[in-house]
Amino acid sequence: MSNLPKPPATHEEFVARYPRLREAWDLIHAAGEEGPLDAKTVRLVRLATAIGALREGAVHASVRKALAEGISAQEIEQVVALAAGTLGMPATVAVYSWIRDHAGE
């Protein structure tokens, strides 16, 4: 996965300061990838989870990674549309703006 974008400098600083948290985070991610879902589906589920939790930083990171993995802006935007009924209009528009920060480039 060397084609993934580099995390923000603050993230790198944090995991350098707390390497055991980085190790734990890596284990959590690896455990979540075990199973029958393909890589694209896993990435879109992670994006949907970030959207549903209204975690702006996680949405930004998920969109950057999805685009780097070849997932189209249209596919990413469909995830937002699918979440609209649960999120409501104001939150959906906010999430859409976070996605457009990267997918609209």
N, C-alpha and C positions, 0 to 999 in steps of 0.2 A: 504494500500500500504506500509506496514511496511517492505516488502521484498526489497524495492528499496534501492540502495546503497546510502550512506551518501554523500551529496555534499562536494566538496573540502572545506578545512578550510577557504580559502579566501572568498568563498561565504557566509559561516556562519558568518564570521566576518563582512562582508558588510551588511547583513540583520539584524544583531544585532545592527549595527550602524544606520541603516535606516529602522526601523520596518514598517513604513507606506508604503515604497516601497515594502517590502515583502508582506504586505496585498494586495496591488494593483496587484502585480504579481500573487498571489494566486487567486484573482478574475478573472484575465485575463485567467488563465489556466482553472478555473472552467467553465467559460463562453464558452470556446472553446470546452469543452467536452460535452456540451449540444447538443443533436442531435442523429441521427440514427446510426452513426458509432460505431462499437464495439471498445473495448479498444485496441486491437491489431492494428486495422486500424489507430486509432488515433495516436498511438505511431509511426507507420511507416510513417504517413503523417508528423508528427513533425520532424522525422529524415530527410525525403525528403526536408522539408523546410530548415532545417539547412544546408543540403548539397547544395541546390540551392543557398543559401545566402553565402556559403563558410565561415561559422562561425565554426571554428575549435573547440572551447570550447563547443558549442552547439552540434556539431556532437559527440564529446567525451561523453558528458552527455547523449545524446539520445541513443547512443550505449550501455552504461552501464545500463541504465534503460531498454532498450529493452531486453538485455540478462537476466537481473534480472526477467523480466516478462515472460521468457520462449520463446522469439522469437529467432529463430536459426540464427547462423552466416550466413548460406546460404540465408536466407530471407533478412537479413540486406545487404548482398553483392548484392543481386538482386536490391535493391533500388539504389545502386551506379551505377549498370549497366544501369538501366532505365534512370538515370540522365546523362549518358555519352554524348548522342546526344546534349543535351543542354549545358553542361558544357565545352565540348571539352576534349581532351586527357590529357593535363597537369593538369588541375584542377581535373579531374576524378582520376588520379593517386595520386594526393595529398590527396584527400578525402579518397581514398582506404587505403592509409597509415595511416590515422587517425583512420579509422575503425579497421584496423588490430592491432592497439595498444591494442584493447580490445577483438575483436572477434577472433583474431588469437592466443589468449593465450591458 
